[in-house]
Amino acid sequence: MGEYRGNIHGCLHIGKIACRDDASSWSRAQIVSLNWQKHAGGVLSMSKRRGLERNLDRWIAAGWVEPAHRDAILADHAQRPGHWSAAGAGLILGAVLLALAALSFVAANWAAMPQLARFALILAALWAALGGAGESFRRNNPALGHALALVGAFLFGAAIMLTAQTFNISAFRNTGILIWALGALAVAVAIPSRPVLALSALLAGSWMVLETVNPLTPRIVWLFVPLWLAVTGLAIRMESRLTANLLGAGLLAWLYTLVRWAGGGEGELSTPALFVSLALICAAGTLAFAVAEERGLAMSRIISRWLMTGAVISAFAAQFAIARASDGATTGLLLTGMVSIAAITMLALMRVRTGAMRPVTALTVPAIALAGLLLALIPWFAPGWVGALEVLAGIAVFALAAAMVAEGARAGRGFTGGLGLVLFIAQALHVYTALFGSLLDTALFFLVGGLLLIAMSVIAMRLQSRKHARTTEAQP
């Protein structure tokens, strides 16, 4: 933290702030977050303004910020525009509708137009849109510039479709979408434009899905990886949250195809080992992007949350396939699972060293991951244990949900806690409706589980109270 000590005026970037030299307790994530707010155009809502006010009061009380600069900081914040405005969004949506109207008009008169006239019309509209975008940015009208750039990217796709139709190229229609994505990516770099970058991410994901379901192509699209990395790098540079969300969804879809390929299956996921493997890979990715976020890599939190959601859904769905666990091979899945667990363990220990994860959590997460893998593999060797394994899987899902809720109690972990609550409720409904044969067994299960959770909560509260008391006594 030595590089962050001293005057932190250059790190805040939100006004002339006189700070004392005791900013050693600032975390890298806090400094990067404030730096991100400046570069991304400021705070986006009144709720975040109120959050800034609360933080300023706390920093003033801690002596990190001079009280005389509070109003200046808030005034500077108020003058900064957000990512979106109603006028800018209206321009972008209106431009998209105009582009669709133009394409529809041309399509209605397509048969009557000579081929040369078709190309000339599309190319003229394309260059007019891109030229208008550049002129709009030169005149300091970025909303119109982004709208015209987006129209230009759409027209580039229309030009590709026209070329394919003119020369009757149908075998490589998915390649046309890839070229469209690359063209949109080039426009996003040249402008630069976040909306066009988001379109590029959407097209890249669509191309990957279409190639996956194409019977003439490999079952897993490896070319998506460098394309995803390129778009991710630009999303980090431009700090585009929408693009990051699209990239998170695309990565989750690609990991799904990776697990299917590793399992050697042609159909959908059908065995618990497939679901557990996907959950473990997503969990490892979640921790990896969490570490990247702590190192100051922007947009990592968004992708981490997508992968966390994928891990939770996969873990929940695995218990429904235990009865079919004896189908399929295990070699690729066992290797995938063990590598993922090793990565989870290593990343958890890294987060413990930085103070971002409690030691008990760092031990619990790999233990739950290993238990999930064992539960998925045991039916291959002991098919008669299916009923007991379904109960154990239910307990493991409850344990995962409880661990996520406990982790969500920490500052900045609200998404984890909320997702854990959703998982806990979904699992409780599953247990109530399907897992046990009688209501008495279900009632006993809920009774034991409730008592255990209450006992663990009481113990945790007492330990926290003792720790707080020792900390208070140690203070001068």
PyMOL commands that set and color helices and strands:
alter all, ss='L'
color gray80, all
select helices_A, chain A and resi 2-4+9-12+23-25+28-39+46-62+67-78+86-108+115-138+142-166+173-190+194-213+224-238+241-263+272-294+300-324+331-353+359-381+383-408+414-435+439-474
alter helices_A, ss='H'
color red, helices_A
deselect
rebuild
show_as cartoon
